[in-house]
Every structure is written in structure tokens, then in C-alpha cells.
Amino acid sequence: MAEAIRLGLIGCGGNMRGAHVPRIQAEEDVKLVCVADPVLEQARLLMDRYGGEVSHYEDYRRMVQEEALDAIFISSPHSMHFEQARLGLQAGLHVLVEKPLTVSSGDTRALIDLAGEKERFLQVSYQRNYFAPHVYARELIRKGHIGELRGVVSYVTQNWGGVKGWRLDPELSGGGMFMDTGSHLVASTLWITGLAPAEVSALMDYGDKDVDVNAVLNVRFEGGAVGTISTFGNARDHDERIAIHGSEGSIVFHLFKWDVKAVLVNDEPMAIPERIVETTPDAAFFDWIRNGGEGYEAPDFALQVARLSEAAYRSLERRTPVMVETH
């Protein structure tokens, strides 16, 4: 049996415990070696969920410097992702980062370039990109099944206004519902379609928060397609739609309460080939380490996510449509 993949975790909050730990436990050849979190209680809760004691560090820098690791997972406030991921890559580690990759397009570009330079795998944990319908829709669009892309309408709703903690601090989160849950929607829209944003006009409602709760974006994409991307954080339930329209047809997604309810291709249920196997970002990440990178794609789409997000907040500040910066 090959040597176990030695893994460290940065951030022991609910997302790491509830989403990533079960996926780690499902991998027979992955060994959780250590965790870093400034709050010991959070680390203890994670170890309880994992079912075993591991080394705990208050400072993630010490963990990366002192432990012999192959990879790290990062689930921390958004504004901390860049420094933590850069440290891991500079140490020669493969890195999986919770969304968004960073809150800056410059930082996102720097991480992608550094991962290429170090020949390490850099993964952003957008789970929808590993759902079978999303994978197949991307394939259909790349093959021209719905023709030239003309328009996209995407939205997500959630009872997000009741969140607490660092997500409500703009210095830590980089933004509100749009930067948080909305990042999944933006990533899915751009990853499936391959569209690159060129111009953005944004309206946002903060309610009584220091960050946005609702956002509506008009977007013009390179090549001429147009669309809207909206995030509503004061709704009762999660509801998510992505409608992609081309010159020869359409693909429409409906997710509700975090499950895929229906995907229509030209108003008919999508028939997904058996060769499309659904997985998770974590499983794909570990497979790349095992097989030397077969199937790996650098997360260039995350750069488009960062560029669009930056433009949205810049448009809000200036109260005018803005061009997406690409330098």
C-alpha cells in the first residue's frame, strides 16, 4: 500500500468539521496529522468529530513549519486565505482552500502562478463543480450543444441574514452574502459556461448589516453574452437557479435546500451518461496527489470569480457600471 497522505487543517470551525472531516474519514490512505486554530475548543470539537487526537497549533505558521505534511486544507475567514495558501505552497504542500480562493484578483493570480511554479495542486472547494449535472452541462456547452452563448440568469436565495461571527466583518469576509454563498453561484455560472466577465453593474442592500445581504448584478461578458447574477440573503429557504441560453438551446438548473431538483436541456430532463461520476473537491484533490495530477486543471475560473466580485463592489462604490480589470 502506498504511503498515507499526511494532511494538516487550518481552521476547525463548523464547515471543516461538518463538510471536510467526513470526506477525510472516507479516505483510507489519508492521515490527519495536525490542526491549527487559535481557539482550543474548536480544535477539540474537530478531534471529537474525527475520532482521534492529533497535534494542535494555535499558530498555523508553526504547524506548517514544524510538521512533515503533504497537503493542507484551509477553512478560515476569507481575507486570510491568501497568506495561508501562499505559506503552504511555498512549503511545497498541495493546498485545498474553501471558497472564495481569495478576496483579491491579484492575490488569486499570484496563488495560481505560485502553484504552477511549485508544481503543487491548488484546489478551491466549490462542490457544485463536481456534481454530475454541472460536469455534463459544462461538457455540452464546450461541445456547442446549445450553440453560441447569448444569456445567463443566475440567482441564489438563503436565510443568510442570521449568520454571526466573522462573516459580518467586512475586514475578514471581504463582503456579505454575495462573497459567501454567492461565490458558489458565481463560480458555477462561470465554470459551466466558460464565460469571462467584461463589465459589471451592481446594486446591493445591506439592511442593518455591515456587509451586503442582497445583491443584483448586470453583467456583460466577453464575446457579447449578457446576464444577471443575484443573491438574496433575507429569504426563507435556499433556492438556486442557473438558466443558460444559447443560439441553439438552453440548460436550466434548479437546486432547492442544497439538493439538485431538476436540470433541463431544451426543456427535457438531462440524461447524464454513466461515464460521468459524481465526486467531491476533496476526493478529486486526493486523487490528483495519488495519480500525479491526472485530470487536474489549474483553478483559472477562480480568477474570473475574483475579477467579477471585485468589479461588483467597485461598481457599488462608484454607483456606475465598471469594466472588469484583467491586469
Buried (B, 14 or more C-beta within 10 A) or exposed (E): EEEBBBBBBBBBBEBBBEBBBEBBBEBEEBBBBBBBBEEEEBBBBBBEBBEEEBBBBEEBBEBBEEBEBBBBBBBBBBBBBBBBBBBBBEBEBBBBBBBBBBBBBBBBBBBBEBBEEBEBBBBBBBBBBBBBBBBBBBEBBEEEBBEEBBBBBBBBBBEBBEBEEBBBEBEBBBBBBBBBBBBBBBBBBBBBBBBBBBBBBBBBBEEEBEBBBBBBBBBBBEEEBBBBBBBBBBBEEBBBBBBBBBEEBBBBBBBBEEEBEEBBBEEEEBEBEEEEEEBBBBBBBBBBBBEEBEEBEBBEBBBBBBBBBBBBBBBBEEEEBBEBEEE
